[in-house]
Amino acid sequence: MASEHGPQSAGEYIGHHLTNLRVGEGFWTFNLDTIIMGWITGIIAIGAFYLIARKATTGVPGRVQGFIELIVEFVDETVKGVFPGDRKFLAPLALTIFVWVFMMNLMDLLPIDWVAKVTETGGLHNWKPVPTTDLNTTFAMSLTIFLLTIFFSLKAKGAGGFVHELFTAPFGGHPVLWIPNLVLNIIEYLAKPVSLAMRLFGNMYAGELIFMLLGLLGTIAATNSAGGLMAGAAAGVLYWGWAVFHILIILLQAFIFMVLSCVYIAMAHEHH
Amino acid sequence: MNINATLFVQALSFAALIWFTVKFVWPMITTAMDERARRISDGLAAAEAGRQSLERSAKEVNVAINDARSRAAEIVAQAEKRGAQLVEEAKAAGRAEADRERAAAKAEIEQEIARAREELRAQVASLVVSGAEKILRREVDSRAHADMLDAIKQQL
């Protein structure tokens, strides 16, 4: 626990937990914790699917394969509801988003001070275990979705159709309306990735922050002998309660991110 | 808000994960699932076909049994008819044989009677002739009257 290094203010505790492990200068800074945790969670999530898929039997599936197939079926059905066309690309994309975001969010349930303890033992003094509490991750994903949206829009309508739609939708093709149309479309195109990224980031960041406040309550218990026991017990109970509630949030946020990504890409295929 | 180069790394990681899932994971799982769905539907279709063929062959069996039954009845009737016919034939043959034998016996009897009559006639004739000879011996030259006597013998 961070407090074991000596007296620490609440601000220091929070700041300590909110600082990424950085390498580099200025813009060319790499948040190593975000990157490495992203890789680990991605490899675990997609790797598990790959290992099961490689041994997938066409006969009676085992429980693990059944679970994997349940998720695949669920994602496939969800995508089918959003996008009626060919799902060869969109469905696996949705699956990737769903399981990866879920796994990254799941790191939130690791008790923050345990993670801090383990990484500090390894000599790393800042380690944020949840990549989705880093805007870089959520924006990386939402901008990738944004690029795919542009790509599919161009593919479905052609460059001419795409530009034509920028100026004529949603109000109409009258020349007076070209500028309002363009402005609105730019706002819409920007709002999609920003809202997608900010929603996931905001939810996870806020959840992480509440875990930190409850963890802070625990550190008070360790330093203040008078109200220590009470505060410690309260912190433990609240931490557990918030974690249970948080299971819902991390699943829901992964699902929302997946569905909205599919909706945006499906909208790119639509002609106005 | 600290956006930095991590963004690019994360985007690349994301792209790599998408590529891997699209290329390998998803096709593998869906292929297995589709293959299973196909096998299940095939199995159901085969079960349905089996049920129908069972029904059909049950019908065929019924037809065959009825056919066999009617043919057996026909054969039995024919055999009975044939038996009766044989009995009739045997009766008729027996009757004919009896008639024939009776006729033969009658003919034989008549033959015997005729022979006995002939013998009798011959004996009577010789008796008559010898009687007549004895009577005539004294007055008739047997040689002279031999022709006459023979004629008498013949007439008797």
Contacts between the chains, C-beta under 8 A, distances in Angstrom:
chain1	res1	chain2	res2	distance
A	20	B	2	7.8
A	20	B	6	8.0
A	24	B	4	7.5
A	24	B	5	6.8
A	26	B	4	7.8
A	27	B	4	5.4
A	27	B	5	6.2
A	28	B	4	7.1
A	28	B	5	4.9
A	29	B	2	7.7
A	29	B	4	4.2
A	29	B	5	6.2
A	29	B	6	7.2
A	30	B	4	7.2
A	30	B	5	5.7
A	30	B	6	5.5
A	30	B	9	6.5
A	31	B	4	7.0
A	31	B	6	4.3
A	34	B	6	5.5
A	34	B	10	6.9
A	35	B	6	6.1
A	35	B	9	5.0
A	35	B	10	6.8
A	35	B	13	7.3
A	38	B	9	8.0
A	38	B	10	5.8
A	38	B	13	5.3
A	39	B	13	6.2
A	42	B	13	6.1
A	42	B	17	5.0
A	46	B	17	5.4
A	46	B	20	5.9
A	46	B	21	5.9
A	46	B	25	6.3
A	49	B	21	7.4
A	49	B	25	4.7
A	49	B	29	7.2
A	50	B	20	7.4
A	50	B	24	6.2
A	50	B	25	5.1
A	50	B	28	7.7
A	52	B	29	7.6
A	53	B	24	7.3
A	53	B	25	5.1
A	53	B	28	3.7
A	53	B	29	4.6
A	53	B	32	7.4
A	54	B	28	6.4
A	56	B	28	6.0
A	56	B	29	5.9
A	56	B	31	7.9
A	56	B	32	3.7
A	56	B	33	8.0
A	57	B	32	6.7
A	58	B	32	5.3
A	58	B	35	4.1
A	58	B	36	4.7
A	58	B	39	6.3
A	59	B	36	7.2
A	59	B	39	8.0
A	61	B	36	7.6
A	68	B	29	6.6
A	69	B	29	6.6
A	69	B	32	8.0
A	69	B	33	5.9
A	72	B	26	7.5
A	72	B	29	5.0
A	72	B	30	6.9
A	72	B	33	7.1
A	73	B	33	7.5
A	76	B	30	7.6
A	88	B	22	7.6
A	89	B	22	5.8
A	91	B	26	6.5
A	92	B	18	7.3
A	92	B	21	4.3
A	92	B	22	4.4
A	92	B	25	6.9
A	92	B	26	3.5
A	93	B	18	5.5
A	93	B	21	7.4
A	93	B	22	6.8
A	95	B	21	5.8
A	95	B	25	7.5
A	95	B	26	6.4
A	96	B	14	7.7
A	96	B	17	5.0
A	96	B	18	4.9
A	96	B	21	4.4
A	96	B	22	8.0
A	100	B	14	7.5
A	100	B	17	5.8
A	131	B	10	7.3
A	134	B	6	6.8
A	135	B	1	5.9
A	135	B	2	7.3
A	135	B	3	6.0
A	136	B	2	7.9
A	136	B	3	6.2
A	136	B	4	6.5
A	136	B	6	3.8
A	136	B	7	4.5
A	136	B	10	5.6
A	137	B	6	7.6
A	137	B	10	4.8
A	139	B	3	6.6
A	139	B	7	5.8
A	140	B	6	7.7
A	140	B	7	4.8
A	140	B	8	7.4
A	140	B	9	7.8
A	140	B	10	3.4
A	140	B	11	4.0
A	140	B	13	7.8
A	140	B	14	5.9
A	141	B	10	7.2
A	141	B	11	7.5
A	141	B	14	5.4
A	143	B	7	7.5
A	143	B	11	6.5
A	144	B	11	5.3
A	144	B	14	5.2
A	144	B	15	6.3
A	144	B	18	7.8
